[in-house]
Amino acid sequence: MIKINDQIYIDTDSTALAAYTTFRLGGPCKGVCNCTNKEQLIYALKFIQNNKSPFLVIGQGSNLLVSDQGIDAYVLRYFSETPNIKAMSQFELEVEGATILDHLAAYCAEQGLKGINYASGIPGTVAGAIVGNAGAYGQQIGDIVKYVQIFDTGLGIVKTLEGADLNFAYRESFLKHSNDILLSARLKFSADNPIELKTERQSIINERKDKHPDWHNIPSAGSVFKNVAPTSNGGRRKSAGWFLDEAGAKNFQINGAKVFPKHANIIIKDGECSAQDVLNLIKKMQEAVRQHFKIELEPEIRVIGKFTPSQP
Ligand SMILES: Cc1cc2nc3c(=O)[nH]c(=O)nc-3n(C[C@H](O)[C@H](O)[C@H](O)COP(=O)(O)OP(=O)(O)OC[C@H]3O[C@@H](n4cnc5c(N)ncnc54)[C@H](O)[C@@H]3O)c2cc1C
């Protein structure tokens, strides 16, 4: 155990990242530091940077495939079971990145705030969602970001960036490719009827239960690949699941890594399964679509750590 201050510690004993990802996969890191608010995260970041140690910031680990060998870095886990949401005006909220995305969606439905209901039931934190511009039903979180507060790891300072400067695109943002750490965000909403929002929220949650694996019981990281970009301007993305289905990937399995029977774009861990098995299955699915359609599927999940080159 490394003590940073009276409230923040780095746990150097329980370092297996499988405990911190929804895939329940991933080897050890140098130590795990749980930060539940931005003051703790900034403090821990400064401590780790002063010691010139490598680090990785994660949220709920719901978009990650971490290698079996693990990573040679400290992991700062920015995650809080207690929502940190402040109303700044009638339609604007200041939300800490550690807040669970679904807690935000539930709060907004209750308050009659429209703009995040589609995210009902998506796992992960608000920070993880903004970094990867999470979305569903044709909507994405970048649409409601007014500005964000980040920790600039190059300069070691806290900065504010306009939402418009984050280059949000389908499952993309500028933050995904920078070393900046998202601390909090100012989000803007519009008015709606709370009863209607709550009814819609429940039907979205029910639909997810029907079509997706319940991540509490069935380990996965959601969609493996991004939907496929249209070939003409104004066209819509085509579901990666459709291409995988047509390419015969639905029955693919490598050890306990299996394509989810109800959704060809999701891999689940079912029994004995390593992260390497999952990566090998990803390559096999990619190869099937390449052969069938001459299309290159682009992974949506973030692959972290060292893997051996796969033999599909
Ligand atoms: C069953 C299931 C269903 C899903 N459905 C959807 C869906 O419908 N739509 C969708 O978009 N996604 C979906 N996902 C994927 C996932 O839930 C989202 O991408 C989520 O927003 C990731 O948040 P997280 O906190 O878990 O991020 P993590 O997985 O912890 O991290 C993701 C990336 O963001 C970086 N990161 C995290 N926090 C910070 C920070 N504070 N500052 C800088 N970088 C940071 C990490 O380093 C990592 O590279 C699903 C996942 C599962 C398991």
The ligand as an ORCA input file, in Angstrom:
! r2SCAN-3c Opt
* xyz 0 1
  C     -23.240     -4.634    -21.926
  C     -22.617     -3.375    -22.476
  C     -23.377     -2.543    -23.285
  C     -22.805     -1.368    -23.832
  N     -23.579     -0.571    -24.616
  C     -23.037      0.552    -25.152
  C     -23.836      1.418    -25.974
  O     -25.012      1.194    -26.226
  N     -23.229      2.526    -26.492
  C     -21.934      2.831    -26.230
  O     -21.442      3.859    -26.725
  N     -21.161      2.034    -25.451
  C     -21.678      0.918    -24.900
  N     -20.908      0.104    -24.108
  C     -19.475      0.427    -23.894
  C     -19.214      1.257    -22.617
  O     -20.228      1.072    -21.698
  C     -19.075      2.733    -22.905
  O     -18.080      2.946    -23.870
  C     -18.730      3.535    -21.623
  O     -18.991      4.889    -21.881
  C     -17.288      3.394    -21.164
  O     -17.159      4.053    -19.906
  P     -16.158      3.482    -18.788
  O     -16.204      4.415    -17.619
  O     -16.441      2.079    -18.496
  O     -14.775      3.654    -19.553
  P     -13.501      2.666    -19.473
  O     -13.831      1.405    -20.174
  O     -13.031      2.577    -18.068
  O     -12.441      3.487    -20.329
  C     -12.621      3.649    -21.713
  C     -11.496      4.550    -22.257
  O     -11.648      5.861    -21.760
  C     -10.485      6.266    -21.043
  N     -10.932      7.031    -19.872
  C     -11.805      6.640    -18.911
  N     -11.975      7.634    -18.016
  C     -11.183      8.662    -18.415
  C     -10.929      9.976    -17.908
  N     -11.484     10.442    -16.760
  N     -10.094     10.782    -18.603
  C      -9.480     10.336    -19.754
  N      -9.670      9.098    -20.270
  C     -10.519      8.279    -19.599
  C      -9.777      4.985    -20.643
  O      -8.384      5.167    -20.485
  C     -10.099      4.072    -21.819
  O      -9.186      4.286    -22.868
  C     -21.460     -1.052    -23.546
  C     -20.702     -1.896    -22.703
  C     -21.269     -3.040    -22.166
  C     -20.452     -3.924    -21.266
*
